[in-house]
Amino acid sequence: MFDVPHRILQTKPNTYTLTKHLAEELVNQRKSSVPVCIVRPSIVAGALSDPIPGYVDNFNAISGLLAGIMSGVVHTILCNEDFMLDVVPLDYVVNLLLAAACRLGKTSDRSSGELQIYNHSSCENPYVTTTVVTAGFDSFEKNPVGTMVWYPFVYFTHNRILNRMQNFLFHYLPACILDASAGLLGKKQVYKSLYQKLSRNVGALQYFCTGKWKFRTDNTKKLYESLSMADRKTFPFNVLAIDWDQYVFTQVDGIRKYALKDRSDPKESHRVLHRLAIFPLKPVIYLFMDGQGQP
C-alpha cells in the first residue's frame, strides 16, 4: 500500500509535477486537431504591476516564504549552492498567455505537427536570494508586520544537515516553547501545528530550491520580439528587464497588505520590532551560521 505513491510518481518529485506532465501529454496528443500551445512558467510569484503592484492573495511558493520571513516564522531555507531561484511575476505569466493565444489564433496551420512551447524562466536574469532578500529586509524594517512572533532573520544554506539543525533550533523548538507557555496560560496551543504546516509548505518547494536548471526560452523571446512597441508596453513579459531588488520591495509591501492583511498601526509595529530585536535567544543563531545569514 505505502509503495503505491512512489510507483506512480517514479522520478517525479510530487503529484504537482506529475499532473502537469500528464496534462502536457494530453495537449500534445490533441495538437493536430485542436489549436493548442503550452506556456510553461517556472515558480510563479506575486504581480509586478498588474492588477496593482505587489498583489498576491495566497501563501503559495515564494509568497509563503516571504510572508514567513516577515512574520518571524521562517528562519532557515535549504537552497542550491548558487542561492538562485527561478521566479517569474504573475502578471508576466498572464501577459505571455495572452500573447501566445493571440499568436496561436493568427497561425491556423497545424499541418507541421509541431507543438509550440513557451518556457517562461528567469534563468538569464537570476533571482539570487542572498542578494535580493537584503532589499526585502530594508522593506521589513520600514514597514514591519504587527503580528511578528520573532525578529525577522533568515539563513540560506545548501548543507542539509545544517538546515535540519537550524530547523530544530529556529522552528520546532520555539514552537514547543510557545505552545508550552500558551498551555500554562490556558490559551490555545497552535504553534506546533503552524510549524508542521510551514514545514510541509517549505518542503514542497525544496526540490525547486535545491535543484538547478537552465531552460531554453527561444520561442518566448521570438514571441516578445514579434510584438509592437505598444503591445510590449501593454503586455510586458520580458524577464530580462526586471529589477529584482525593486520587485522584492514591492512584493513585501503587497504580501503585508493583501495576503497577511496587516492593518497594524505603524508606530506600534516598529515598537514590536524593536522589542523582538533584543530577544535573548537571538545570539545563539551565530552558532549555526554558514556565512549566508541575513540579520
N, C-alpha and C positions, 0 to 999 in steps of 0.2 A: 504493500500500500504506500509506504513512505517513499518508495523509489519512483513512483509514477511521475511526479512533477519533474524530477531530474531527467527521466527518459523522454518526456515531452519537450523540455527546454533544450536538451542536448548542449550545444555550445552557446546558446543564448543566455545572457546574464539574468533575465527576468521575463515575466509574461508580457510586459510592455513592449519590449523589443521583438518578442516572438509574434505578437499580434500585428505589429507594424509590418514585419516581414511577410506575414500571410496576406495582409491587405494589399501590399505591393504586388505580390504574386497574382492575386485575383485581377488587379488592374492590368497587369502585363498580359494575362490570358484574354482580356476583352479589348485589347488595344486596336485590333483590326476591325472591330465592329462598332466601337464607341469612341468618340473623341475624348481622349484622356491624356493626362500627363501627370507627373509626380513632382511635388515640391517637397524637398527633404531638408528641413531645418535641423540645426544642432540643438543645443539647450536653449529653449525659448524663455526669455526673461521679460520684465515689465516694459511698458511702452517708453519710447524715447520722446515722442512729441504728440502723438495722436492716440486716443481722443483728447487727452490732456497730458502734459509732461509728467512722467513718473507713474502713470496709472497702472495699478495692479490690484486685483481683488482676491488674491489667494496666496497660499504659502507654498506653492509648488516650486521645486528646483531652487534656483538662485534666490528667489524672493524669500523662501523659507529660511535659507541660511542667513541672509542679511537681517531678516526680522529677528532671528535667534540671537545674532551677534548684538544687534541694537538693544535687545531686551536683557542682555547679560546672561543669556541661557546657553548659547553656543560659544565654546572657548577653544576648541581644537578641531581641525579639519585635516583629513588624510587627502593628500594631493600628489600629483606626479612631481618628479624632481625639477621640472621646469616651472612648476606652480602656475600652469596655464589652464584656463577653461575655455571651451568653445561655446560662446554665448552670442545670441542674436536677439535684438529687441522685438517684442511682439508686433508692433506696428510695421516694422520692416518685413516681417514674415507675411502679414496680411497684404502689404503692397506688392510683394513678389507673387502671391497667389493671384491677385487681380491682374497683374501684368502677364503672367503665364496663361491665365484663362483667356485674356484678350488675344494673345498671340495664337493660342490654340483655335479660337473661333475664326481667326483670319486665315488659318492654314488648314484647309479641309482635306488635303490629300493624305491618306493614310496607307497608300499602297506600298510605301517603303518598308512598313512593318517596324520602324524604329520608334521606340518609346522615349519621349523627351523627359529627361530627369534634371531638375534644377536643385543642386545642392546649395544650401544656404549656410555658410560657415564663416567664422571669424579667424580661421587659422592663419590668414595672411595679415591680419591686424589683431594679434592675440590679446586676450583679456588676461593679463598677468596679475594674479590675485594679490601677491605680496606688495605690488606697487599700487594697484588700484584701490585696495582696501584702505590705504593711507588716506586717500581722498574721502572715503566713507567715514573714517574716524573724525575727520575735520567737520563733516556734516553732523555726526553723532553729538559732538561737543557743542555745536551751535544750536542744534535742535534736539536735545535728548528726549527719550521716551519716558513718560512719567511713571510707567509700570515696570521699570527695571528691577530685577531681582538681585543683580550683582553688577559690579562695574564692567562695562564692555571692554573686552580684550579677546584676542584670538591668536592662535598659533597654528601655522601650516607646517605639516611635516610629511615626508614620504616614507618615514620609518613606522611600520605597522606596530611594532612592539611599543615604541614611544607613544604612538597615538592611543593605544589601549591604556597605558599608564595615565596619560592626560585625561582620557575619557573617565577613568575611575576617579581621579582627583578633582577634576573640574565639573563633571556632570553628575555621576552617580552618587558620590559622597555628599556633595552639597544637597542633593535631592533627599537623601536619607536624613540629614541633619534638619532640614526644613520641615520634613514630614513629622519627625520626632517632636520638634518644637510645636508644630501645629497640634499634634496629639495631646501634648501636655496642657495646651491652652484650650482644649476642647473644640478645636476647629477642624475643618475637613482636610484630610491628607491627600493632596493632589500632585505633589511634585515628582514622586516616583513614576506615576502614570504619565506625567508630562515628559519626563526623561525617556521613558520607554517609547512614546510616540515620536519624540525627537530622534531617538536612535534609529527607529525604522525609516524615518524620512531621510536622514543623513545617509543611512546605509543604502537606500535606493539610488542615491546619487554617486556612491563611492566608485562604482565601476567606471562612470563617466569622468570622475575627477582624477582617478589614478591612471587611466589609460591615455595614450597619445595617438592621435590620428591626423592625417592630412587629407582633406577632401578636395577633389578637383571641382572647381566652380566655373569651368569654361562656359557652359551653357547659360549660367546665371549672368556672367559678365557680358556675354553677347546680347542677351535679352536687355540688359540695362543700357548698353551702348546703342541699341536699336530705338530706344525711346527718344522722343523730342525733349528739348531742354525744359519745356513747360511740364511735360509728364514726369521728368526726373525730379522736378521740384515738388510736384503734387504727390507723387508716389515713390518716395526715396526708399531704396533698399540696398544701397552700396555700403557694405560694412566697412570698407577701407576708409570711409570718411568719418567714422565715429571717433569722438574723443572720449575714451573710456573713463577718465577722471571726472569729466563733466557728467557723463551718463550715470556713474555711480552716485554722484552728489544728488542728481535728480531722482534716482531710484530710492535712496534713503528717505528723502522727503516724501515721495509717493507712498512708500510702504508705511511710514508713520501715519499719514493722513488716511489712506484708502484701505489698507489691509489691517493694520493694527487699530485703526480708528481712534487714534490717540488724541484726546481733546484736553490734555492736561495744561494747567497754567505754566507757561514757560519758566517763570521765576521759581516755582515750586519744583519743576523738573530739574533745573540746574542745582537746586539745593540737594535734591536726592542724589544727583550725580556726584556732587562734592562729598556727600556723606559716604557714598559707596567707594569713593576713591581711596579712603583710608581704612577699608575693610581689613581686619587684622590678618586674614589668611592670604592676602594678595602677594606678599613677598615670597611665599612658598612656590609660586609659579616659576621662579627663576631656577629652581632645582630641576625642572623638567622642560627646559628650553633647548631647542636645537639651532638657535640663531635666526629663526624666521618669525619671531614674535612681533605683534603689533600692540604696544601698550595702550 
